[in-house]
Amino acid sequence: MEETIVRVEHLSHRYSIQWAIKDINFEIKKKGVLGLLGSNGAGKSTTMNIICGVLSQTAGEVYINGINTRENPVEAKKQIGFLPQKPPLYPDLTVDEYLTHCALMRLVNKHQVKKVVEEAKERCQIAHFSKRLIRSLSGGYQQRVGIAQAIVHKPQFVVLDEPTNGLDPNQIIEIRHLIKDIAKERAIMLSTHILSEVQATCNDIQMIEHGNVVFAGTINDLNNYIDPCTFLVSLEAAPPLEELKKIPGITQVEHITNTRFRMHFSSDQEITKQIINLSVANNWRLSEITLERDSLDTAFAQLSGKTFINKR
């Protein structure tokens, strides 16, 4: 069984009289990427800041590699690398100067600092910018420097808050590849409200809404949870559109090409079997029928108002 690096137990936090998160529980394995997903104000930042030791929780416990973050915060933080949404860069330092400073702040042995800085630069592919001022780098490379500072002390757990925010499409793809590469050796928690980021990068999902976990599982678990509501059908001798709309259970029909249609249905009713039988009876010459699932965005909207769901 795969080992756990992070364990969150009954985590709750209140600002004044309002609960930001309430009774959150989950675990993170030692390798791979977990997506902490939720809309703005859902409780992601509160959860992430408590885990990283930036904020002290109202109730509950967080363990990093078995270390309680409240009882032994310094030792727990040694296990954590953190990239906030706005990278904590010093633009007037060179890449080398900045990463050296970060390594010393992370209590890396001074005899090991040069080695770990070189390794972080190589991993993030910024070694050729060692002597460049950070302010002169592009947004994508500044983000790489930010990730390098998060891994320079070789933590077992790395937290990335909206790591592709503000980057262009090519930079986003590069950062996604970098995150997945780093996750081969350690656990990463990626906080985002963008579903495509989770779909492209993460192995597992914790979806938070209104301070509660509303979904916990893998991308496949999420896909399996979403009920199909449309299907694509190809009919070589298709009847008039109005005739297709009259089929019981069909709520809408979209004409894609002369022979291809998207059909929306309200309930299962063995709808695909019904279409096959009608095609045979009426010689519509059916050549394809494929169920479609809602998009992740639709799933997020569906899950946002629900209570905890665990598909595992």
Secondary structure, DSSP 8 states (H G I E B T S, - for coil): ---EEEEEEEEEEEETTEEEEEEEEEEEESSEEEEEE--TTSSHHHHHHHHTTSS--SEEEEEETTEETTTSHHHHHTTEEEE-SS----TTSBHHHHHHHHHHHTT--TTTHHHHHHHHHHHTT-GGGTTSBGGGS-HHHHHHHHHHHHHTT--SEEEEESTTTT--HHHHHHHHHHHHHHTTTSEEEEEES-HHHHHHH-SEEEEEETTEEEEEEEHHHHHHHS-EEEEEEEETT---HHHHHTSTTEEEEEE-SSSEEEEEESS-TTHHHHHHHHHHHHT--EEEEEEEE--HHHHHHHHTTS---B--
